[in-house]
Amino acid sequence: MYQRIKATEYFPFSQKKILIIDDESFNCQAMLGMISVLKLPGISERVHLAYSGKEAIELVEKSIDDAKEECDYAVIFTDCSMPFMDGYECCRSILKLLDENNITEKPKILAVTGHVESEYQRKALLSGMDGLFSKPIKIDQLAMVLLEQGFNIRLPTFLETEFERY
């Protein structure tokens, strides 16, 4: 006898979402374009864009499921240099919000910035970020992060040979 099960029971991140935070629309659209090249299923429902730290916090707040004590986002990419609330403050605020809601499985928060000097890396890590990429992020770096987080993406032919090296 066969039993029907949901894919999410075996692939816990299969329905998770991605949040891209950058005050520059072009940067958000460029990253969205790279994700579309990776053929993420349901991209329009699963990739959210925020153009400020405040907007990002509102999206994260809406994504929290109190009953399950979880957040819909598996990965958050943030610019560090934004007006009003920079990426560091945004990260601290998101982590505080998740802690206040007892979210134990937190999204991976990654800086995508033009500032990659050691002082900025240190500042990113001290704010609670999990890592830092220089702008523009490369598609193989993006693919690696998404694969590590369990996203079902398809590598374009030109990337398959790159991943064979790892």
C-alpha positions in Angstrom: 0.0 0.0 0.0 1.3 3.4 -1.0 1.0 6.5 1.2 0.7 10.0 -0.3 3.1 12.4 1.4 3.9 16.1 0.8 7.3 16.9 -0.7 7.8 19.4 2.1 8.1 16.5 4.6 11.3 15.4 2.9 12.5 18.8 1.6 11.8 21.2 4.4 13.0 24.3 2.5 11.2 23.5 -0.7 8.6 26.1 0.0 10.8 28.6 1.7 11.3 32.1 0.3 14.1 34.5 -0.5 14.2 38.2 0.5 16.4 40.7 -1.4 16.9 44.1 0.3 18.5 47.0 -1.6 17.6 50.6 -2.0 18.7 50.5 -5.6 16.0 48.9 -7.8 18.6 47.9 -10.4 20.5 45.7 -7.9 17.3 43.9 -6.8 16.3 43.3 -10.4 19.8 42.0 -11.3 19.7 39.5 -8.5 16.2 38.5 -9.4 17.3 38.0 -13.0 20.1 35.7 -11.8 17.7 33.6 -9.7 15.4 33.3 -12.8 18.4 31.9 -14.8 18.7 29.3 -12.0 15.1 28.3 -12.8 13.8 28.4 -9.2 10.2 27.0 -9.3 7.5 29.5 -8.3 10.0 32.4 -8.5 7.3 35.1 -8.6 5.8 33.9 -5.3 9.0 32.9 -3.6 11.3 35.9 -4.1 10.4 39.1 -2.4 12.1 42.5 -2.9 12.4 45.2 -0.3 13.8 48.7 -1.1 14.5 49.7 2.5 15.3 48.2 5.9 11.8 49.2 7.2 10.1 47.5 4.3 12.2 44.4 4.8 11.3 44.2 8.5 7.6 44.5 7.6 7.9 41.6 5.2 9.7 39.4 7.7 7.1 40.2 10.3 4.3 39.1 7.9 6.2 35.9 7.1 6.3 34.7 10.7 3.9 31.8 11.4 3.2 32.0 15.1 1.5 28.6 15.3 4.6 26.9 13.8 7.1 29.3 15.3 8.8 29.7 11.9 9.7 32.3 9.3 9.0 31.8 5.6 12.4 33.1 4.5 15.4 30.7 4.2 17.8 33.3 2.8 17.9 37.1 3.1 20.4 39.1 1.0 20.9 42.7 2.1 22.8 45.7 0.9 24.7 47.3 3.7 24.7 51.0 2.6 21.1 52.1 2.6 19.6 55.4 3.7 17.6 55.7 7.0 18.4 52.1 8.1 21.6 50.4 6.9 21.9 46.6 6.3 23.6 46.1 9.7 20.8 47.7 11.7 18.2 45.9 9.5 19.9 42.6 10.3 19.9 43.3 14.0 16.2 44.3 13.9 15.2 41.2 11.9 17.1 38.9 14.4 15.5 40.7 17.3 12.1 40.2 15.7 12.7 36.5 15.2 13.9 36.1 18.8 10.8 37.9 20.1 8.7 35.4 18.2 10.6 32.3 19.3 11.8 31.5 15.8 14.6 29.0 16.3 15.3 28.2 12.6 16.5 31.6 11.4 17.1 32.5 7.8 20.7 32.9 6.5 21.3 36.6 6.3 24.0 37.6 3.8 25.4 41.0 3.0 25.8 41.9 -0.7 27.9 45.1 -0.7 30.4 47.1 -2.5 32.4 47.3 0.7 34.4 44.2 1.3 37.3 45.5 3.4 37.9 43.7 6.6 36.2 46.4 8.7 33.0 45.9 6.8 33.2 42.1 7.1 33.7 42.4 10.8 30.8 44.8 11.1 28.6 42.4 9.1 29.4 39.5 11.3 29.0 41.5 14.5 25.5 42.6 13.4 24.5 38.9 13.1 25.0 38.3 9.4 26.2 34.9 8.2 28.5 36.1 5.5 29.3 38.8 3.0 29.6 38.9 -0.8 31.0 41.7 -2.9 28.8 43.4 -5.5 28.0 42.3 -8.0 27.4 38.8 -6.6 28.3 36.1 -9.1 25.8 33.6 -10.2 27.9 30.6 -9.0 28.0 32.2 -5.5 24.2 32.7 -5.6 23.6 29.1 -6.8 25.9 27.7 -4.0 23.9 29.6 -1.3 20.6 28.5 -2.7 21.7 24.8 -3.1 23.0 24.9 0.5 19.6 26.1 1.7 17.8 23.3 -0.1 16.3 25.3 -3.0 15.4 23.2 -6.0 17.3 25.1 -8.7 18.7 24.0 -12.1 22.2 24.9 -13.0 22.7 26.3 -16.5 25.1 24.4 -18.6 27.8 27.0 -18.2 27.7 26.5 -14.5 27.7 22.7 -14.4 31.4 22.5 -15.2 32.1 25.2 -12.5 30.4 23.0 -9.8 32.3 19.9 -10.9 35.4 21.6 -9.5 34.0 21.9 -6.0 
